[in-house]
Amino acid sequence: MYQVEGIGYDFVPRVCDRSMVDEWLKIGDDLAFKYARMLISKEGFLCGGSSGTAMAAAVTYIKEHNIGEGKRCVVVCPDNIRNYITKFINNDWMYEHGLMSE
């Protein structure tokens, strides 16, 4: 079960053409929310957990494939913060769900 909404369902939407995907990465809630919170605090980008997941996946891919300096990577951030103010932005919520320590 995932805490990032809209991720982890056991079906692939019909609009997803799997033949166009080179590689799939699974990102856990802890890393997804870490990156979302980092985008908010360091970049002022008011995003949700799905955007954190996308950014974490991009960084993971870049590191795993040794993509060096001078390269560009485009990350599509699919949400905003509106629905998440009482969730992963809240330190108590993160602690209660085991996604951060004191």
C-alpha positions as CSV (number, residue, x, y, z in Angstrom):
1,M,0.0,0.0,0.0
2,Y,1.3,3.4,-0.9
3,Q,0.6,6.7,0.8
4,V,1.3,8.7,-2.4
5,E,-2.1,9.0,-3.9
6,G,-2.7,7.6,-7.4
7,I,0.4,5.4,-7.3
8,G,0.6,1.7,-6.7
9,Y,-2.7,0.6,-8.2
10,D,-2.6,-2.8,-9.8
11,F,-3.7,-1.7,-13.3
12,V,-2.1,0.2,-16.1
13,P,-4.3,2.9,-17.6
14,R,-5.4,2.3,-21.2
15,V,-3.8,5.5,-22.3
16,C,-0.3,4.2,-21.3
17,D,1.5,2.8,-24.2
18,R,4.0,0.5,-22.5
19,S,6.0,0.0,-25.7
20,M,7.2,3.6,-25.3
21,V,8.7,3.0,-21.9
22,D,12.4,2.0,-21.7
23,E,12.5,1.3,-18.0
24,W,10.2,1.3,-15.0
25,L,11.4,2.3,-11.5
26,K,9.6,1.8,-8.2
27,I,10.0,4.5,-5.7
28,G,8.8,4.1,-2.1
29,D,6.8,6.6,-0.1
30,D,9.8,7.6,2.0
31,L,11.9,8.7,-1.0
32,A,8.9,10.2,-2.8
33,F,7.9,12.4,0.1
34,K,11.6,13.3,0.8
35,Y,11.9,14.7,-2.7
36,A,8.6,16.4,-2.7
37,R,9.4,18.2,0.6
38,M,12.9,19.0,-0.8
39,L,11.3,20.6,-4.0
40,I,9.1,22.6,-1.7
41,S,11.7,23.8,0.7
42,K,14.7,24.3,-1.7
43,E,12.9,25.3,-4.9
44,G,9.7,26.8,-3.7
45,F,7.9,24.4,-6.0
46,L,4.5,23.6,-4.5
47,C,4.1,20.0,-5.5
48,G,2.6,16.8,-4.2
49,G,3.9,13.3,-3.6
50,S,3.5,12.2,-7.3
51,S,5.9,15.0,-8.3
52,G,8.3,13.8,-5.6
53,T,8.1,10.3,-7.0
54,A,8.9,11.6,-10.5
55,M,11.9,13.6,-9.2
56,A,13.2,10.7,-7.1
57,A,12.9,8.4,-10.1
58,A,14.8,10.8,-12.3
59,V,17.6,11.2,-9.8
60,T,17.7,7.5,-9.2
61,Y,17.9,6.8,-13.0
62,I,20.6,9.5,-13.5
63,K,22.7,8.0,-10.7
64,E,22.2,4.3,-11.8
65,H,23.2,5.1,-15.4
66,N,26.1,7.5,-14.6
67,I,24.7,10.3,-16.6
68,G,27.3,12.9,-16.1
69,E,27.5,16.7,-16.0
70,G,26.4,18.8,-18.9
71,K,23.4,16.6,-19.7
72,R,19.7,17.6,-19.4
73,C,16.9,15.7,-18.0
74,V,13.2,16.6,-18.2
75,V,10.9,15.6,-15.3
76,V,7.2,15.9,-15.6
77,C,5.7,16.8,-12.2
78,P,2.1,15.6,-12.3
79,D,0.5,17.4,-9.3
80,N,0.4,20.3,-7.0
81,I,0.2,20.8,-3.2
82,R,-3.4,21.7,-2.9
83,N,-4.7,18.3,-1.7
84,Y,-1.7,17.5,0.5
85,I,-1.4,20.3,3.1
86,T,-2.6,18.0,5.9
87,K,-0.6,15.0,4.8
88,F,3.1,14.8,3.9
89,I,3.7,18.5,4.5
90,N,2.8,17.9,8.2
91,N,5.7,16.5,10.2
92,D,3.3,14.7,12.6
93,W,1.6,12.9,9.7
94,M,4.9,11.8,8.4
95,Y,6.0,10.5,11.8
96,E,2.7,8.7,12.4
97,H,3.1,6.9,9.1
98,G,6.7,5.9,9.7
99,L,8.1,8.1,7.0
100,M,10.3,10.2,9.2
101,S,11.9,9.9,12.6
102,E,12.0,12.4,15.4
